[in-house]
Every structure is written in structure tokens, then in C-alpha cells.
Amino acid sequence: MVIPAVVFVVCFCAGVWASSRWLPPLADGAVGGIAFFAVCGLLGAALGLAGLHIYSTVRTVEDFGGGLPGEMKGDLLASELAELLFQVGSISGLALVVYLLAPSSPRADDRARAAADPPPGLPGV
């Protein structure tokens, strides 16, 4: 029972670290901080859940060993994959909704505006 907990914690930490490192910035202040914390936590939970599903699927296939015909293994993998995508997709979708509803950073707005409307006189424009 220790291995699934370790898999979840490692995947959760990797998800939180990756999302906190590569997400575009949100606005400073209480609302932006809470939204950033929630998004990083939800994405970490999604990655942790994906790791648990993969571990569970591998253990299930190993437990059956060679006793399952190839057709049954395909059905087992397909049902596990569908369950993984539904659960992880729901959490990731919730994280996306929180991120999109959170106030964005003024720096991110300035970069987006500059990319959409470059100043005149730049070479190649």
C-alpha cells in the first residue's frame, strides 16, 4: 500500500512544480494568488490521479498474467483508459475554468497586446 501513495505524491509534486513553473502569470493580490494556488493544486491532483490509474492498470494486467486472451486485455485497457481520461479530464477542465476566470497579470496583457499590434516601422512588418 506504500507504493500507490508514493506514486501519487511524486506525480502530484511533479504536476504542481510543472504548473507553477510554466503557467503564464496571474494578477497579483489575493484573488490571483488563490486562483494560482487552486490551479496548481488541481493540475497536481490530475497528474497524481493519472499516475495512480497507470499504476493500477499495470498491476491489474500483471495479476492476470498470461491468463487473459489478447482480446480481453484490449477491453481491459480500453475501459481503464476511458476511466482515466474521464477523471483526469474532469479535474483538468476544472483547473482550466479556474485559470480562465482568474484575473490575468497586467504584464501578460501588455505582452499579448504587443504581439497582436506591433509598433510601426519594425523591419519585416
BAPA-594750 format. One record per atom (N, C-alpha, C, O): y, z, x. Coordinates in steps of 0.1 Angstrom, whole numbers, plus 5000, padded with zeros to 4 digits. Example, Ala and Ser with C-alpha at 12.3 -4.5 7.8 and 13.67 -1.06 7.14 Angstrom:
BEGIN
494350785132
495550785123
496750785132
496750855142
497850715128
498950715137
500050795129
501150805134
***
This chain:
BEGIN
498850005008
500050005000
501350005009
502449985003
501150025021
502350025030
502849885033
504049865034
501949795034
502249655038
503249595027
504249535031
502949605014
503849545005
505249605005
506249535004
505349735008
506649795009
507449745021
508649725021
506649735032
507349685045
507749535042
508849495047
506949455036
507349315033
508549315025
509449235027
508649395014
509849395006
511049445013
512149375012
510949545021
512149595028
512649495039
513849475040
511749435046
512149335056
512749215049
513849165054
512149165038
512749045031
514049085025
515049005025
514149205019
515449255013
516549265024
517649215021
516249315035
517249325046
517649195051
518849165053
516749105052
517048965056
517948895046
518848825050
517648915033
518448855023
519848905022
520848835021
519949035024
521349105024
522049055036
523249025035
521449055048
522149015060
522548865059
523748835062
521648785055
522048635054
523148615044
524048535046
523148675032
524148655022
525448715027
526548665024
525448835033
526748895038
527348815049
528548815051
526548745056
527048665068
527548525064
528548485069
526848465054
527148325052
527848295038
528248185036
528048395030
528748375017
530248355020
530748425029
530948265013
532348255015
533048385010
532448455002
534148415016
534748555013
535248564998
535648464992
535148684993
535748714980
537048784982
537348824994
537748804972
539148874973
538949014978
537949084975
539949064985
539949204989
540249294977
540749244967
539849414978
540149504967
538849554961
537749524966
538949634951
537749704945
536849604938
535649604940
537449514930
536649414923
535849324932
534649294930
536549264942
535949174952
534849244960
533849184963
535149374964
534149454971
532849484963
531749464968
533049514951
531949544942
531149424939
529949424940
531849314937
531149184934
530349134947
529249094945
530949154958
530249114971
529049204973
528049154977
529149334971
528049424972
526949384962
525749384966
527349354950
526349314940
525649184943
524449174941
526349084947
525748954951
524848974962
523748924962
525249044973
524349064984
523149144981
522049104985
523249244972
522049314968
521149234959
519949244961
521749154950
520849074942
520148964950
518948934947
520848904959
520148804967
519148864977
518048804979
519348984981
518349054989
517149094980
516049074985
517349134968
516249164959
515449034956
514249044955
516148924954
515448804951
514548764963
513448724961
515048774975
514248744987
513148844988
511948804992
513348964986
512249064986
511249044976
510049054979
511649004964
510648974954
509848844957
508648834955
510448744963
509748624968
508748664979
507648614978
509148754988
508148794998
506948864992
505848844996
507248954982
506149024975
505148924968
503948934968
505748824961
504948724954
504048644964
502948624961
504648604975
503948534985
502748614991
501648574992
503048744994
502048834999
500948854988
499748844992
501348874976
500348894965
499448764963
498248774961
500048644964
499348524962
498348504974
497148474971
498748534986
497848524997
496748624996
495548584999
496948744992
495948844991
494948804980
493748824981
495448754969
494548714958
493648594962
492448604959
494148504969
493348384974
492348434984
491148394984
492748534993
491848585003
490748664996
489548665001
491048744986
490048824979
488948734972
487748774972
489348624967
488348534961
487548464972
486448424969
488148444983
487448374994
487048234991
487848164985
485848204994
485248074990
484648064977
484047964973
484748174969
484148174956
484848094945
484248074935
486048054947
486747974937
486647824941
486847784953
486347744931
486347594934
487847554936
488747624932
488047434942
489347394946
490247374934
491447404935
489647344922
490447324910
491047464906
492147464901
490247564907
490747704902
491747754912
492747824908
491647724925
492647764935
494047704931
495047764933
493947574928
495147504924
495847564912
497047574911
495047594902
495547664890
496147794893
497247834888
495447874902
495948004906
497347994913
498248064910
497347904922
498647884930
499747834921
500847874923
499447744912
500447694903
501047804894
502247804892
500147884889
500647994880
501448094888
502448144883
501048124900
501748224908
503148164912
504148234912
503148034915
504447964919
505347964907
506547984909
504847934895
505747934883
506348074881
507448084877
505448174883
505948314881
507048354891
508048414888
506748314904
507748334915
509048264912
510048334913
509048144908
510248064905
511048124893
512248134894
510348164883
510948224872
511648354875
512848374872
510948444882
511548574885
512648564896
513748624894
512348494906
513348484917
514548404912
515748434916
514248294904
515348214899
516248294890
517448274890
515748384882
516548464873
517448554881
518648564877
516948624891
517848704899
518848624907
519948674908
518448514912
519348434920
520448374910
521648364914
520048344898
521048294889
522048404885
523248374883
521548524883
522448634880
523448654892
524648684890
522948644904
523848654916
524848544916
526048574920
524448424913
525348314912
526448334902
527648314904
526148384890
527048414880
528048524884
529248504882
527548624890
528448734895
529448674906
530648704906
528848594915
529748544925
530748444920
531948454924
530448364910
531348264905
532448334896
533548284895
532148444890
533048514882
533948614890
535048654885
533648634902
534448724911
535648654915
535648534917
536748734918
537948664923
537748614937
537148684946
538148494940
537948444954
539148484963
540148524958
538848474976
539848514986
540948414986
540748294985
542248454988
543348364990
543148265001
543548155001
542448315012
542148225023
541248115019
541448005024
540248145011
539348045007
540047944998
539747824998
540947984989
541747894981
542647804989
542747684986
543247865000
544047785009
543247675016
543747555017
542047705020
541247615027
540747505017
540747385021
540447545005
540047444995
541147344992
540947224990
542347404990
543547324987
543847224998
544147114996
543747275011
544047185022
543047075024
543346965028
541747105021
540747005022
540946895011
540646785013
541346944999
541546844988
542746764989
542846644985
543846814995
545146744996
545646765011
546446845013
545146675020
545646685034
547146645035
547546565027
547846705045
549246665046
549446525051
548546475058
550446455046
550646315050
550946305065
551446395072
550546185070
550846155084
549746195094
549846175106
548546245089
547446265097
546746135101
546646055092
546346125113
545646005117
544345985109
543646085106
544045865105
542845835097
542945865083
541945845076
544145895077
544245925063
544945815056
545245815044
***
